[in-house]
Amino acid sequence: MNYLAHIYLSGESDLVTIGNFIADGIKGKDYKKYPKEIQIGILLHRNIDTFTDAHQTVRKSTKRLHEKYSHYSGIIVDMLYDHFLAKNWSNYSPIPLETYVDAFYDSLEDHYDLLPLRIQKMMPYMMADNWLVSYASIDGISRALEGMNRRTKNRSSMNEAVNELEEFYKDFENEFTLFFEELIVFSKQKLKELELKTNTQ
C-alpha cells in the first residue's frame, strides 16, 4: 500500500502513524532506535506489506500490469489503490480528507526531529503539492506516477499506467474495495497484537 493507506490504517496514535509512514526507510532492527509507538507503526507497516503482497486480489490487479511494467507493477497498484481510497474517502472516515491530511501534516511538523532525513527533505514537496489529497483525482495520481517514473530515470514507464487505470477503472476499483475491507480488519487486529506485545516487554 502507499502513503495514504498506511496512514489511515495506523489507528488514533500520532506516533504509530508516523512510524507507519516512515517505515520504508527503516531497515532491519533499526526500528528499535525509535520510541515504542513508532516501533509499533514500523512493524505494522511491515505486516501490512506482507499481507498485501500475498493477497490474491492484489495479485489479480498486478497481473493486469505485469507484462508491460514488470516488477514495477506492485508499486503502481499501491498508488492506484491510494487513488481509490482518496476518491472514496467518505466511505472510510467521517473526517473530510482535507481535514484529516492537514492534521497529519501538523503531526509531521510537531515530530519533525524524529523523522529520517529523507522524510524531512520530502515533506516540503509533499505538503506544497498536497500529495495525499491530490491522489483523489486521476490528474493527481497521474502526476504521482510521473514523479515515480522520474525517480527510476524513466526506465519504468510508470507514467503511462494512467492509461490502464482508465481502461480498467472499474476492475481496479472493485478489487481495491474487496481487498481493503479485509486489510482494515487485518490491520486492526495486528495493531492490537503489536500494542499488547510491546506493553508486556
Secondary structure, DSSP 8 states (H G I E B T S, - for coil): --HHHHHHTT-S-HHHHHHHHHGGG--GGGGGGS-HHHHHHHHHHHHHHHHHHH-HHHHHHHHHHHHHHGGGHHHHHHHHHHHHHHHTGGGT-SS-HHHHHHHHHHHHHHTGGGS-HHHHHHHHHHHHTTHHHHTTSHHHHHHHHHHHHHHTTT-S-GGGHHHHHHHTHHHHHHHHHHHHHHHHHHHHHHHHHHHHHHHT-
